Amino acid sequence: MTTTTPGAASRPRDTRTMLLPGIEPLPEPPDRRGELVRLVSESSQFRDGFSGWLHDNWAVWLRFEFEANKMRERGRRHYSARTIGEYIRHSTALRETKPTFKVNDHAWPDCARLYCELNPGAAGFFEIRGRH
């Protein structure tokens, strides 16, 4: 998936690596943004506004899902959604010359809920508490 960077004379930007360039590019995922935003907006298990967050921060969600999958593939039975989120934040800050990563910490629990919803075999991977 590529997009054009505004004002960059039609230079394509690969959105799969925009969060963690030079680390591990994301595989080309199917475009499920509309489907997942709809799923979230129709469910009461996510906080108000998460569907908008998901739409606006699609690349963050893709990286979160990718990192959670890596931890599960490495045999972890439990992990922290907040740790994944902070890893994404930290890794992005190291590579950006002008910080642009601004994601509210309240997104990580909803990312964990969505991940478990989409991956039934991941039940118990994240500790899911009541919606606040």
Phi, psi and omega per residue, in radians:
M1 nan 2.109 3.100
T2 -2.154 2.634 3.049
T3 -2.301 2.948 3.098
T4 -1.768 2.308 3.106
T5 -1.288 2.200 -3.139
P6 -0.973 2.340 3.106
G7 1.266 0.233 -3.077
A8 -1.896 0.534 3.078
A9 0.845 0.886 3.081
S10 1.032 0.486 3.080
R11 -1.392 2.107 -3.105
P12 -1.222 2.569 3.083
R13 -2.121 2.241 -3.119
D14 -1.485 1.918 -3.083
T15 -1.220 -0.254 3.115
R16 -1.231 -0.430 -3.109
T17 -1.993 0.056 -3.012
M18 -1.149 -0.446 3.114
L19 -1.445 -0.714 -3.093
L20 -2.288 1.145 -3.112
P21 -1.073 2.424 3.101
G22 1.403 -0.033 -3.139
I23 -1.641 -1.428 -3.102
E24 -2.585 1.910 3.140
P25 -1.192 2.551 3.082
L26 -1.254 2.560 2.984
P27 -1.146 2.728 3.133
E28 -1.208 1.838 -3.107
P29 -1.453 2.707 3.002
P30 -1.153 2.624 -3.119
D31 -1.361 1.732 -3.110
R32 -2.000 0.225 -3.045
R33 -0.986 -0.907 -3.114
G34 -1.049 -0.735 3.135
E35 -1.085 -0.789 -3.099
L36 -1.284 -0.647 3.086
V37 -1.077 -0.729 3.105
R38 -1.117 -0.784 3.123
L39 -1.008 -0.804 -3.127
V40 -1.151 -0.743 -3.084
S41 -1.196 -0.435 -3.131
E42 -1.588 -0.055 -3.094
S43 -1.841 2.550 3.105
S44 -1.603 -0.015 -3.081
Q45 -1.463 -0.148 -3.133
F46 -1.847 2.626 3.138
R47 -1.171 2.711 3.094
D48 -1.023 2.367 3.101
G49 1.616 -0.151 -3.099
F50 -1.190 -0.556 3.120
S51 -1.104 -0.696 3.068
G52 -1.151 -0.712 3.099
W53 -1.050 -0.786 -3.120
L54 -1.069 -0.757 3.116
H55 -1.085 -0.790 -3.068
D56 -1.331 -0.399 -3.058
N57 -2.132 0.699 -3.079
W58 -0.965 -0.735 -3.138
A59 -1.117 -0.594 3.100
V60 -1.164 -0.777 3.100
W61 -1.037 -0.797 -3.132
L62 -1.037 -0.710 3.124
R63 -1.196 -0.707 3.114
F64 -1.036 -0.846 -3.139
E65 -1.065 -0.742 3.132
F66 -1.069 -0.814 -3.123
E67 -1.180 -0.674 3.083
A68 -1.098 -0.743 3.103
N69 -1.063 -0.717 3.127
K70 -1.071 -0.746 -3.132
M71 -1.137 -0.708 3.107
R72 -1.153 -0.713 3.123
E73 -1.105 -0.486 3.125
R74 -1.475 0.089 3.023
G75 1.671 0.051 3.114
R76 -1.209 2.313 3.116
R77 -1.617 -0.442 3.130
H78 -2.425 2.562 3.087
Y79 -2.740 2.957 -3.077
S80 -1.796 2.161 3.072
A81 -1.101 -0.656 3.141
R82 -1.116 -0.664 3.106
T83 -1.098 -0.750 3.094
I84 -1.071 -0.800 3.134
G85 -1.059 -0.750 3.136
E86 -1.221 -0.562 3.045
Y87 -1.090 -0.786 3.110
I88 -1.078 -0.790 3.134
R89 -1.054 -0.839 -3.107
H90 -1.115 -0.857 -3.104
S91 -1.098 -0.653 3.107
T92 -1.187 -0.751 -3.137
A93 -1.081 -0.593 3.125
L94 -1.179 -0.447 -3.040
R95 -1.796 -0.223 -3.123
E96 -1.606 2.434 3.046
T97 -1.470 -0.517 3.084
K98 -2.194 1.944 -3.068
P99 -0.990 2.202 3.107
T100 -2.218 -0.115 -3.085
F101 -1.368 1.874 -3.137
K102 -2.315 1.574 3.131
V103 -2.134 2.207 3.121
N104 -1.123 2.410 -3.141
D105 -1.092 -0.285 3.129
H106 -1.229 -0.210 -3.125
A107 -1.292 -0.522 -3.010
W108 -1.103 -0.744 3.093
P109 -1.076 -0.657 3.101
D110 -1.225 -0.587 3.040
C111 -1.083 -0.709 3.109
A112 -1.118 -0.759 3.110
R113 -1.062 -0.786 3.140
L114 -1.119 -0.747 3.128
Y115 -1.021 -0.809 -3.129
C116 -1.194 -0.582 3.078
E117 -1.114 -0.710 -3.100
L118 -1.432 -0.338 -3.088
N119 -2.211 1.424 -3.092
P120 -0.950 -0.510 3.104
G121 -1.240 -0.128 -3.118
A122 -1.673 0.184 3.128
A123 -0.966 2.236 -3.131
G124 1.550 -0.140 3.131
F125 -1.124 -0.786 3.029
F126 -1.862 2.536 3.024
E127 -1.384 2.011 -3.108
I128 -1.771 2.052 3.111
R129 -1.735 3.069 3.105
G130 -1.075 2.660 3.132
R131 -1.238 2.322 -3.110
H132 -1.770 nan nan
